[in-house]
């Protein structure tokens, strides 16, 4: 596994709609593994392919330590309710903003072995999945934020 560079705001790739993954193979699995390692190293809870410069519809998320989800070609099937909270993003370092998201979602997509999976997420997990899904559509949380503000960054 290897750490990947995280693309930051201003790079046009973050604003593009990603293409579907044709087939989950060893290369895709390696990239997903690299994404998990990169996300953890950066102390994030999710990372989408465009954030490492890849225009593919896939993301990884670890909303709770030790529980990693990999989604390839994800599709949000249902979204209901609303919740509001502060979000940050590895691609927009030093800022947070208040965003309204669904309170519950149902999402499906391929796992790292190419098998179809479907989950229901609520509360914080739903926020994480929607945030990462937006990256695949070229949307950043700052596009939806009602108040963007600076936060102190930890020294590495």
N, C-alpha and C positions, 0 to 999 in steps of 0.2 A: 504494500500500500504506500501511497505517497500523498504528501500535502499538495494541494492545488492553490494557486493564487486566486483570491476573491476579487471579483470585478466590483468596482465602486461606482456610485452615481456619477453620471456624466458619460459613461461608456454606452454607446448606442445599443449594444446587445441587450441591455436590461429593458429596453423599450420595444423589443420585437416579440412577435408571437412565435412560439417554438414549434418545431416540427415533431411529428410522432416518431417514436422509436419503431423501426421495422421489425426487429427481432431482439429478444433478450438473449445475449450470448456472453461468452467469457469477457469480452471487451466491456460490455455494458455493466456486468457484475463488478469488474475491476474499477470502473468509474464510480459506481455506487459506493463501493468500499472506500475509495479515495474521498468521496464526498462526506461520508460519515466521519472519517479521520479528520478532514479539514474542518468540518462543523464543530467537532469536539475540541480541536486545538484552538479554534477561535472563540470557544465558549458560547456557541450558538445553540439553538434548539431546532433549527431547520436550515436546509440549504437546497436550493434549486439549481438545476444544471446551468441556466444562463448566468448564475452567479460565479461559475468557474469558467465562463466563456463558451459554453456548449449550448447550441440552439436546439436542444432536445427536450421533449416533454417528460421530465422525470425530476423527482425530488426525494430527499430523505428528511426525516424528522425524528426527534427524540424529545417529546414533550415531558416525559418523565425519565430520569436517569436510568439507563439499562433497558428501556423499551424503545427499540428503533423500528421505524416504519420506512419501507422503500416503496415508492409509487412510480410506476412507469406507465405513461399514457393515462393519467388519472382523469376521472370524470366525476364531478359533483352531481349526484342524483337528486338530492333533496337538500333544502336549507330552510330552516324555520326559526322564528323568534329573532331577537336581537340582544346583543350585549355590547357594552362599550368598555374599552380599556386602553392602556398605553402599550405601544409596541415600539420596538426598535428593529434594526436590520443590519446584518453584517455588511451589506452593500451601501448603507447610509450611516457610516460610523459617526458617533458623537451626537446623535439626535434621537429623540423619541417623539411620538405624537399619539394623540387619542384617536382611535379608530372604532367605528361601529362594524360589527361582524355578526353573522348568524349565531344563535345560541346552540343550535344543533345542526349537524350536517350528516349526510350519508354519502360516502365516496367509494368509488371502485377504481381498480387499476391493477396492473400486473405487479407481482412481487419480484424480488431479485432472481427468482428461478423461472419467471415467465408464466406463473400460475395466476389466474384471476383471483382477486381478493376483494372483499367488500367490508367496510367498517362503518359504524356510527360513532361520531365523536360529539362531545358536548363541552361546553365551557372553554377552558384554556386549550384543550386539545383541538377543538373546532377552530379556534383562532389561529393556531399554528398551521393547521392544514390549509385553511383559506389563504393565509399569508403566503405560503409556499406556492399554492396553486396560482395565485395572482401573478407570481413571477413568470409563470409559463405563458401568461397572456400579455406580458410586457407592462404589467401594472406594479407600481411600488406603493407601499403603505402610505408614503407621503402624499400620494394622489388622493387618498381618502381621509387623511388626517384633518381634524378640525383645529388642532393647535400643535405646531411643531416647535420643539424647544431643545436647546442644547443640554447635554448631560456630560458629566465628567467621565473620561475614559480611564480605565485601569491601566497602569503601566505594565508592559509585558516583561 
